[in-house]
Amino acid sequence: MADVAYVSRVKVEPVEGKIRRAYLPAEEEPVVFGVHGEVAEHYGVSPDAEEPHPTTLDYLVAAAGG
């Protein structure tokens, strides 16, 4: 088995409702995750209840596409 090459040190904290704040390596400011559009609708979150933010799924898709 090879030696571990990298360990990601990420901290995620809840903010309110579906909103979370993630502290990522190489970023000075935290990244805010939440819900929007069809995802918000799926979870029963009213567009008036929470400000829309990218979902974790959006970040996964962007990372896979990179």
C-alpha positions in Angstrom: 0.0 0.0 0.0 1.3 3.5 -1.0 1.9 6.2 1.5 -0.9 8.7 2.0 -0.2 11.6 -0.4 -2.8 14.1 0.9 -5.2 14.6 3.7 -7.9 17.2 3.1 -8.5 19.3 6.1 -12.1 20.7 5.7 -14.4 22.0 8.4 -18.1 22.3 7.8 -20.5 24.1 10.2 -24.2 24.5 10.1 -25.4 28.1 9.7 -29.2 28.0 9.5 -31.7 25.7 7.8 -30.0 24.1 4.8 -27.1 26.6 4.8 -23.7 25.4 5.8 -20.3 27.1 5.8 -17.2 25.2 4.7 -13.6 26.1 5.4 -11.5 24.8 2.6 -7.7 24.6 2.2 -6.2 27.4 0.1 -9.3 29.6 0.5 -9.1 32.6 2.9 -12.9 32.9 3.1 -15.4 30.1 3.8 -17.6 28.7 1.0 -21.3 28.9 1.6 -23.4 25.9 0.6 -27.2 25.8 0.6 -30.0 24.9 -1.8 -31.7 26.6 -4.8 -34.2 25.9 -7.6 -35.2 22.2 -7.9 -33.1 21.1 -5.0 -34.8 23.6 -2.7 -38.2 22.5 -4.0 -37.2 18.8 -3.4 -36.4 19.6 0.2 -39.5 21.8 0.7 -37.6 25.0 1.1 -39.5 28.0 0.0 -37.6 30.5 -2.2 -38.6 33.2 0.4 -37.3 31.2 3.4 -33.6 31.0 2.5 -31.2 32.9 0.2 -30.2 30.5 -2.6 -26.7 29.2 -2.6 -24.8 26.5 -4.6 -25.4 23.0 -3.4 -22.7 20.5 -2.5 -23.8 18.7 -5.7 -23.0 21.7 -7.8 -19.5 21.7 -6.4 -19.1 18.0 -7.1 -20.2 18.4 -10.7 -17.9 21.3 -11.1 -15.0 19.4 -9.6 -15.6 16.3 -11.8 -15.8 18.5 -14.9 -12.5 20.2 -14.1 
